[in-house]
């Protein structure tokens, strides 16, 4: 018989640096989950990622207080900043253009992130990536 799901929890945790401090500890503790087990499992699974990168995690916890993790790729904005080698987006997006990104770069990011995006095709994912870039003050070029 399958375990009964008690709920799901979404967190953003730095890769390889999960610890019992907030936000992890309180979020798991109030649901009665073992915080140290989560930290060990998450740190082992996120070893391959660049240290310190914020990774979205979906924790599915069951009535017997066990849990499973689904670690997703870094956010689109992080991938855009990494591709353009910038620290942050514009303070006034829409008025102040800080950099340009090509559609081919957007396509690469969309292909990489497609499983986590709310899109069925790469072209739809590309539109999401281009929208994120525009909201950061980055111009999309051909």
C-alpha positions, -999 to +999 in steps of 0.1 A: +000+000+000+013+035-009+022+060+018-004+087+025+008+122+015+004+147+044+015+177+023+041+194+001+065+222+010+085+244-013+119+259-001+148+276-017+181+263-002+217+271-012+233+241-030+253+219-006+247+243+023+215+231+040+216+235+077+190+236+106+189+274+106+160+293+091+144+288+066+149+251+067+147+243+104+114+260+112+097+249+080+105+212+086+103+213+124+067+225+126+057+196+104+075+171+126+101+161+100+137+152+108+157+183+100+192+167+100+180+139+077+168+165+052+201+184+054+222+153+048+200+141+019+198+176+003+236+182+006+244+148-009+220+153-038+231+189-046+269+181-045+272+185-083+258+220-084+278+252-079+281+258-042+258+285-028+234+286-058+198+288-046+180+256-056+142+253-054+132+221-035+098+205-033+095+183-001+067+158-002+061+146+034+040+117+045+018+108+075+046+086+089+069+116+090+091+104+061+097+126+031+110+127-005+129+155-022+126+169-057+155+193-064+149+216-093+174+236-114+183+272-104+158+300-112+158+314-147+170+348-135+201+331-120+208+313-154+204+346-172+228+364-149+253+336-152+250+336-191+256+374-192+281+374-163+263+402-144+257+405-107+221+418-107+194+432-130+184+468-136+170+490-109+145+504-134+136+477-159+119+490-190+137+524-187+173+513-180+187+486-203+218+472-187+227+445-212+215+425-242+208+388-246+204+369-279+175+346-287+200+317-290+211+323-254+174+323-243+169+291-262+198+274-245+184+285-211+149+273-220+162+239-231+182+235-199+152+246-177+123+231-197+113+204-172+108+231-145+090+256-166+053+259-172+058+251-209+054+222-233+078+232-260+112+250-262+096+279-280+071+284-252+099+281-226+119+307-246+091+332-243+092+327-205+130+332-204+127+363-226+100+378-204+122+372-173+151+389-191+130+419-200+118+422-164+155+424-153+162+453-177+179+431-203+171+437-240+164+406-262+180+407-296+179+384-327 
